[in-house]
Amino acid sequence: MTIKGKVSIIMPCFNPSNDINRAICSCLNQTYKDIEIILVDDGSTVPIESVLDIGLFEKIRVYRKANGGPGSARNYGLGVSDGEFVCFLDADDTYEVDFVERMLDGLLSSNEHYDFAICNYRKVEATGKVLKEFDHSFKVFSSREPFIDFIMGVGITPMSQNKLFRKESLKKDFYPEKYKVHEDVLAISRLLHEGMKFCLVREELFNYFVNPSSTMHSFNKSHIIDRLEVAEEIHSLMNNEHARELYSFYYLNFVIFSSVKHCFMVDGLKGKINALVFCLPLFDKKQLTFSNIFRFGRIHKTKSVICFLVRFLYLLKV
């Protein structure tokens, strides 16, 4: 196998479960061998030694730091990494054994200079049952800038885990550290806005395990605030003549639909109502015009139903 450069796999963790062993093993079993695995313990209150198999310690690099959130932990790992290429894996997810090899092939096999590669992925239950496969070949990539497709929700996924980056393409503080969630949404948005080029590897090489207790599958008031602030930062990147329409599209998808979806994850009817009552005053009502929702519904029909529901609640003065 041709050696193409060292790859650093950066894994942030905070009070990880035993699943971290599965994640690390999926890295150690890669067919491409010139890799380093960097585990960043982001201020865990429970020693990671209590869950991490003792035999794995000598095969990875472990760093411990004060808690700063996933963005801070990823930036720390990026700063101590030695690889020419980097990727980021969460402690409860896994790579297929040829993830690194196939992603490097995609990144380097063309005369085109790509800044990062992106692959398809699977959403998986804890039991291993595949819930859904996400195939980017079915995405609606238009002739416009990838940034615009991303904003409209028809471009690449905003997560970091199904991507492999050239380290030289990433800034020192690639991830914004002030946010506890959605830091990768903003980071990927900035990459695309800066015109970074990417290639698609149309194979399912990453497994996203659904964890009901994770920050992305639960309702948290501070996370709603983070989502609103991230949306404002992305809004500041929109500088073309269609900025207003783009932002309304993005707002309906990323802020309103996603927030309401998390409200529905709260236990009990009363809990769901209380979550909605918290969110509704925070939303920008100007984005909930019928014309905006109709345009949004042309691409995201199911999501537009939720937006109509929120509009209806405002009409009722809930």
C-alpha positions as a printed NumPy array, in Angstrom:
array([[  0.   ,   0.   ,   0.   ],
       [  1.332,   3.435,  -0.92 ],
       [  1.946,   5.657,   2.085],
       [  0.329,   9.038,   1.507],
       [  1.036,  10.783,   4.794],
       [  0.17 ,  10.381,   8.448],
       [ -3.461,  10.671,   9.482],
       [ -4.4  ,  11.919,  12.948],
       [ -7.705,  10.619,  14.312],
       [ -8.863,  12.979,  17.056],
       [-11.413,  11.683,  19.567],
       [-12.812,  14.097,  22.175],
       [-14.608,  12.562,  25.149],
       [-16.379,  13.575,  28.337],
       [-17.445,  10.844,  30.775],
       [-17.496,   8.259,  27.978],
       [-19.291,   4.923,  28.171],
       [-17.784,   1.539,  27.349],
       [-18.595,   2.317,  23.711],
       [-15.317,   4.219,  23.561],
       [-13.498,   0.88 ,  23.273],
       [-15.528,   0.028,  20.164],
       [-14.699,   3.454,  18.695],
       [-10.96 ,   3.13 ,  19.353],
       [-10.829,  -0.416,  17.983],
       [-12.461,   0.776,  14.752],
       [ -9.512,   3.174,  14.41 ],
       [ -6.842,   0.624,  15.308],
       [ -8.247,  -1.825,  12.748],
       [ -7.862,   0.556,   9.811],
       [ -6.33 ,  -0.935,   6.659],
       [ -4.254,   2.235,   6.346],
       [ -1.613,   1.987,   9.06 ],
       [  0.165,   5.351,   9.142],
       [ -2.21 ,   6.788,  11.724],
       [ -2.144,   8.182,  15.236],
       [ -5.105,   8.146,  17.603],
       [ -5.405,  11.147,  19.895],
       [ -7.871,  10.891,  22.768],
       [ -8.707,  14.222,  24.421],
       [-10.357,  13.842,  27.823],
       [-12.346,  17.055,  28.148],
       [-12.451,  17.248,  31.945],
       [-14.301,  13.987,  32.648],
       [-15.592,  13.748,  36.208],
       [-15.212,   9.968,  36.081],
       [-11.715,   8.603,  35.278],
       [-11.638,   7.259,  31.72 ],
       [ -9.551,   4.369,  33.084],
       [-12.784,   3.012,  34.533],
       [-14.192,   2.341,  31.039],
       [-11.18 ,   2.2  ,  28.724],
       [ -9.593,  -1.207,  28.22 ],
       [ -6.131,  -1.122,  29.752],
       [ -4.577,  -2.672,  26.64 ],
       [ -5.615,   0.305,  24.528],
       [ -3.69 ,   2.93 ,  26.494],
       [ -0.326,   2.009,  24.981],
       [ -1.736,   2.208,  21.458],
       [ -3.123,   5.743,  21.636],
       [ -2.082,   9.191,  22.829],
       [ -4.15 ,  10.44 ,  25.765],
       [ -4.411,  14.104,  26.756],
       [ -6.4  ,  15.547,  29.641],
       [ -7.675,  19.116,  29.829],
       [-10.186,  21.245,  31.693],
       [-13.721,  20.99 ,  30.39 ],
       [-14.335,  23.356,  27.499],
       [-16.791,  21.533,  25.276],
       [-16.371,  19.517,  22.066],
       [-15.012,  22.429,  20.029],
       [-12.306,  23.114,  22.582],
       [-11.365,  19.43 ,  22.784],
       [-11.152,  19.071,  19.003],
       [ -9.015,  22.192,  18.707],
       [ -6.706,  20.868,  21.43 ],
       [ -6.327,  17.575,  19.568],
       [ -5.671,  19.458,  16.348],
       [ -2.93 ,  21.441,  18.082],
       [ -1.017,  18.377,  19.324],
       [ -1.535,  16.259,  16.181],
       [  1.391,  15.304,  13.939],
       [ -0.553,  14.168,  10.871],
       [ -0.764,  15.824,   7.48 ],
       [ -4.428,  14.83 ,   7.487],
       [ -6.946,  14.86 ,  10.343],
       [-10.364,  13.433,  11.084],
       [-12.622,  13.644,  14.113],
       [-14.503,  10.718,  15.643],
       [-16.846,  10.851,  18.619],
       [-16.342,   8.299,  21.391],
       [-19.575,   6.401,  20.673],
       [-19.281,   6.131,  16.868],
       [-17.184,   3.948,  14.553],
       [-15.358,   3.914,  11.23 ],
       [-15.444,   1.097,   8.725],
       [-12.014,  -0.568,   8.484],
       [-11.19 ,   1.144,   5.171],
       [-12.43 ,   4.633,   6.114],
       [ -9.001,   6.272,   6.098],
       [ -7.76 ,   4.417,   3.007],
       [-10.839,   5.199,   0.908],
       [-11.012,   8.822,   2.059],
       [ -7.345,   9.396,   1.237],
       [ -7.876,   7.795,  -2.169],
       [-10.666,  10.246,  -2.848],
       [ -8.691,  13.206,  -1.577],
       [ -5.479,  12.474,  -3.466],
       [ -6.364,  10.447,  -6.569],
       [ -7.31 ,  13.474,  -8.667],
       [ -5.248,  16.289, -10.134],
       [ -7.747,  18.59 ,  -8.404],
       [ -6.625,  19.908,  -5.019],
       [ -9.253,  19.029,  -2.452],
       [ -9.263,  20.401,   1.088],
       [-11.414,  17.632,   2.529],
       [-13.254,  14.447,   1.641],
       [-16.755,  13.475,   2.725],
       [-18.344,  10.026,   2.764],
       [-21.808,   8.545,   3.109],
       [-22.764,   7.223,   6.522],
       [-25.225,   5.078,   8.458],
       [-27.381,   5.924,  11.448],
       [-27.224,   2.892,  13.742],
       [-28.989,   1.737,  16.909],
       [-26.965,   0.591,  19.918],
       [-27.879,  -2.993,  18.938],
       [-26.162,  -2.522,  15.586],
       [-29.387,  -2.292,  13.604],
       [-29.054,   0.172,  10.735],
       [-31.83 ,   2.765,  10.947],
       [-30.981,   4.792,   7.863],
       [-28.281,   5.211,   5.25 ],
       [-27.352,   8.729,   4.147],
       [-26.215,   8.754,   0.531],
       [-24.853,  12.042,  -0.772],
       [-25.27 ,  10.874,  -4.363],
       [-28.971,  11.605,  -3.909],
       [-28.369,  15.118,  -2.654],
       [-29.455,  17.973,  -4.907],
       [-26.112,  19.576,  -5.704],
       [-26.828,  22.589,  -7.89 ],
       [-24.602,  24.677, -10.097],
       [-24.432,  27.299,  -7.358],
       [-21.846,  27.531,  -4.609],
       [-21.74 ,  24.545,  -2.21 ],
       [-22.206,  27.049,   0.614],
       [-25.655,  27.95 ,  -0.712],
       [-26.665,  24.294,  -1.066],
       [-25.477,  23.736,   2.489],
       [-27.589,  26.623,   3.763],
       [-30.648,  25.293,   1.95 ],
       [-30.209,  21.864,   3.53 ],
       [-29.591,  20.055,   0.25 ],
       [-25.787,  20.02 ,   0.338],
       [-23.284,  18.152,   2.47 ],
       [-23.997,  17.2  ,   6.059],
       [-22.734,  19.656,   8.708],
       [-21.155,  17.005,  10.954],
       [-17.386,  16.549,  11.211],
       [-17.231,  12.794,  11.721],
       [-17.751,  11.706,   8.104],
       [-14.959,  13.906,   6.777],
       [-11.173,  13.772,   6.413],
       [ -9.325,  17.109,   6.166],
       [ -5.96 ,  18.337,   5.032],
       [ -4.57 ,  19.78 ,   8.232],
       [ -3.097,  22.736,   6.341],
       [ -6.624,  23.743,   5.269],
       [ -7.819,  24.191,   8.855],
       [ -7.181,  27.237,  10.984],
       [ -5.663,  26.864,  14.435],
       [ -8.997,  27.422,  16.192],
       [-11.072,  25.67 ,  13.555],
       [-13.975,  25.01 ,  15.905],
       [-15.671,  27.906,  17.731],
       [-15.253,  27.143,  21.424],
       [-18.02 ,  29.319,  22.864],
       [-20.727,  26.848,  21.814],
       [-21.435,  23.481,  23.433],
       [-23.397,  22.257,  20.397],
       [-23.447,  23.032,  16.651],
       [-19.821,  24.113,  16.669],
       [-19.2  ,  21.889,  13.654],
       [-22.153,  23.446,  11.775],
       [-20.466,  26.825,  11.994],
       [-17.001,  25.417,  11.266],
       [-18.134,  23.609,   8.097],
       [-20.157,  26.666,   7.024],
       [-17.025,  28.793,   7.214],
       [-15.018,  26.265,   5.195],
       [-17.567,  26.282,   2.396],
       [-17.948,  30.05 ,   2.516],
       [-14.178,  30.38 ,   2.103],
       [-14.382,  28.294,  -1.061],
       [-12.678,  25.167,   0.261],
       [-13.026,  22.293,  -2.2  ],
       [-14.219,  18.809,  -1.297],
       [-14.684,  15.434,  -2.933],
       [-17.411,  12.874,  -2.335],
       [-16.612,   9.254,  -1.488],
       [-19.925,   7.533,  -2.154],
       [-19.474,   4.682,   0.297],
       [-20.9  ,   4.228,   3.814],
       [-17.663,   4.45 ,   5.779],
       [-18.866,   6.026,   9.029],
       [-21.395,   4.723,  11.561],
       [-23.301,   7.252,  13.638],
       [-24.675,   5.5  ,  16.712],
       [-27.88 ,   6.989,  18.098],
       [-27.477,   7.752,  21.781],
       [-30.748,   9.041,  23.34 ],
       [-28.827,  10.571,  26.262],
       [-26.404,  12.561,  24.085],
       [-26.555,  16.347,  23.787],
       [-27.888,  16.081,  20.243],
       [-30.86 ,  13.925,  21.258],
       [-32.166,  15.814,  24.257],
       [-33.68 ,  19.211,  25.062],
       [-31.46 ,  21.777,  26.748],
       [-32.274,  25.468,  27.013],
       [-28.667,  26.577,  26.625],
       [-28.397,  24.501,  23.45 ],
       [-31.386,  26.332,  21.986],
       [-29.598,  29.616,  22.687],
       [-26.442,  28.257,  21.041],
       [-28.473,  27.305,  17.969],
       [-29.878,  30.831,  17.683],
       [-26.434,  32.423,  18.025],
       [-24.852,  30.043,  15.501],
       [-27.638,  30.926,  13.058],
       [-26.803,  34.622,  13.485],
       [-23.109,  33.965,  12.804],
       [-23.958,  32.022,   9.658],
       [-26.286,  34.853,   8.641],
       [-23.29 ,  37.195,   8.736],
       [-21.601,  35.02 ,   6.073],
       [-24.425,  35.537,   3.584],
       [-23.455,  38.434,   1.381],
       [-25.104,  37.831,  -1.993],
       [-28.288,  39.25 ,  -3.456],
       [-30.323,  36.278,  -2.206],
       [-29.186,  36.594,   1.421],
       [-32.64 ,  37.332,   2.834],
       [-34.275,  34.347,   1.132],
       [-31.353,  32.075,   2.028],
       [-31.444,  33.061,   5.659],
       [-35.205,  32.486,   5.98 ],
       [-34.676,  29.038,   4.457],
       [-31.872,  28.264,   6.866],
       [-33.742,  29.689,   9.848],
       [-36.813,  27.547,   9.24 ],
       [-34.69 ,  24.419,   8.886],
       [-31.919,  24.841,  11.442],
       [-33.581,  26.956,  14.124],
       [-37.324,  26.364,  14.097],
       [-37.623,  22.773,  12.872],
       [-34.615,  21.503,  14.834],
       [-35.667,  23.283,  18.026],
       [-39.236,  21.968,  17.858],
       [-37.919,  18.477,  17.153],
       [-35.925,  18.63 ,  20.376],
       [-38.993,  19.915,  22.243],
       [-40.807,  16.747,  21.189],
       [-38.013,  14.667,  22.723],
       [-38.924,  15.861,  26.226],
       [-40.759,  13.259,  28.332],
       [-44.488,  13.752,  28.891],
       [-46.979,  16.116,  27.282],
       [-46.433,  18.782,  29.946],
       [-42.685,  18.678,  29.391],
       [-43.123,  19.077,  25.633],
       [-45.455,  22.053,  26.131],
       [-43.063,  23.721,  28.589],
       [-40.214,  23.303,  26.104],
       [-42.287,  24.891,  23.332],
       [-43.307,  27.752,  25.629],
       [-39.615,  28.425,  26.253],
       [-38.712,  28.367,  22.544],
       [-41.553,  30.306,  20.94 ],
       [-40.629,  33.788,  22.264],
       [-37.058,  33.271,  21.039],
       [-37.979,  32.635,  17.417],
       [-37.857,  35.411,  14.847],
       [-41.494,  35.721,  13.764],
       [-40.495,  37.608,  10.612],
       [-39.1  ,  34.36 ,   9.212],
       [-42.452,  32.585,   9.624],
       [-44.315,  34.211,   6.769],
       [-46.501,  31.95 ,   4.678],
       [-44.447,  32.739,   1.572],
       [-41.225,  31.681,   3.33 ],
       [-42.801,  28.451,   4.555],
       [-44.233,  27.63 ,   1.105],
       [-40.814,  28.108,  -0.518],
       [-39.228,  26.   ,   2.192],
       [-41.841,  23.27 ,   1.65 ],
       [-40.878,  22.817,  -2.001],
       [-37.729,  21.022,  -0.829],
       [-38.522,  20.063,   2.773],
       [-42.2  ,  19.102,   2.751],
       [-42.362,  17.323,   6.115],
       [-40.33 ,  19.977,   7.906],
       [-42.556,  22.732,   6.517],
       [-45.528,  21.154,   8.319],
       [-43.782,  21.8  ,  11.638],
       [-43.139,  25.403,  10.595],
       [-46.84 ,  25.847,   9.751],
       [-47.65 ,  24.472,  13.202],
       [-45.403,  27.055,  14.851],
       [-46.975,  29.791,  12.711],
       [-50.423,  28.578,  13.816],
       [-49.374,  28.765,  17.491],
       [-48.318,  32.366,  17.   ],
       [-51.687,  33.158,  15.406],
       [-53.331,  31.682,  18.498],
       [-51.064,  33.922,  20.581],
       [-49.752,  30.946,  22.531]])
